């Protein structure tokens, strides 16, 4: 199991509570579940890397627990209780240096948890109805939050009393009516202070905290449906957004024009992620498929059927196809890409890899026999 | 070069003559062609070809192989030639069939099996979302979805049927007939109320389903089916609606007994969701005394609804009578959550340009 989890280059969280890992080089998808019974309480709402070396994944579920999954061992190593389900589901998970965990729930409470204590070290209120919280990749202590009728706020976790930057709502429209705003997702643009957000009223805004203007610096409209997910590709100046109808588009941020649309998705987009180095975007959503498109020619590269509605997605930083380490993979890179490019590919049956681990902390050993039994039943 | 010129002209002229007995030599046109090559004026060329070509008219052997019936400019002649061609083809086909049949009888048991004709359903592109009955994850997903309350026997269906604003004629009658088909259904007049306001009131009054029939020019053309506590909303296009008056050889009106439900051919994951949506409209335990059955048959992404009464004459023979309205549905979108077309999240949307391009690929 450890070896299967080491192969996976894309990680997804589903509504049934199963963490799925997909290995594109071997064209296989693996399920990693905590216990032998699944429940809707375990629905995965937030996913993030536990450390920069990407050996651990943090999985936030609806019932308020954050589980740590180790990719080396292929098992859930620990579980922490980080909030009540009454407050709402997780809208963001982040990790601070020094193994501290930052969680944000829908009612707006942002908490920083230390490794040992079960109480939050720092707590702040980010308003009501928070839809998303994201961490800045450059300054690890800066986080941004936004929600319905709750504008973008950038917080510094070391000074939690007041936000560093609060965005102002757009000017009233031509009838002098207040414009509603609903921030669904945001991202920090690397190499600068700017933040780009997408809203439920099909707008994409760019905010610049370093400028005196608190209103958006750039506004782009796309489509007629709420934009639900956003991601920044490795090559700058562009942003990829997805909406509830399954339309995914690349927008150019220099002028605010649509560069192109990515076709194929049929259901609402729940998770979008661009690969950190390759020009590739992965999308997952309510239609139970993972799709990987290339950003340059907008063609579908891989499509995987994953049986449950998918909520979040994460890329591993390494090469997508270079995950295979076994012998017999000595073909040159070009040949591999030719084979993989193209339309839908038939995927092998999914292996149900599961292990039962104790729900206390510091528990590592997974029983090998259960895994073998499950594999046999699957066959 | 010369030869091709001769060919075209000759055909035209040949058809003008239209000889029934083309017994002249086929060699003569060639000979004349060579002669005409020497002549200078084109008209003389044409005339000589015409004279010779008259000989070649009608005989298939005399025509150059690139000739086709569509090159004849005269419509009547072209038509006659085409009919002759078709008759020839039909004769050959019959002969081939007879020969094959004889061979098959001659071989007896050792004959090769009969070939199955290709249909669009045969050639359907395999859909990877087809539900495998043993799949645990899909079974869990279905077992805990929005319909689990109904399928576990906890709730009984209660349906509210309404229309778009100010319905006319056929739509009103269609709604009434639908209410007799679905047990525990109530028809209400829509007084221009917003659906988003209707839905909380329905939930408060314990309704489990909301059906809104959309009308266009006095004819129903759309249906929104919303499962109530927090369930998915499906939007269908309705076509070919036939009311009870228009049905031939129909039985008497349906009784109050709960019908059985037949769901045919819902094989993919999306198909399963829609199938469950339809199944949850009717009470879980059908009353077999009533001998009524409602069928939702999916073929090529169209769902055909029929309502019958059956009677078993003996163990093997059954007689059916069609009662009730009949209509066809096509799914346009499936939205997660109750009706919210602007801000709701869609689980499936029909995108015609992407999905309708392949004739053999179906979604349900």
Interface residues (C-beta under 8 A of the other chain):
Chain A: X15 X16 X18 X31 X38 X39 X40 X200 X224 X225 X226 X228 X244 X245 X246 X263 X264 X266 X267 X268 X286 X287 X288 X305 X307 X308 X309 X344 X346 X347 X352
Chain B: X128 X129 X135 X136 X137 X138 X140 X141 X144 X269 X336 X342 X343 X344 X345 X346 X347 X348 X349 X351 X354
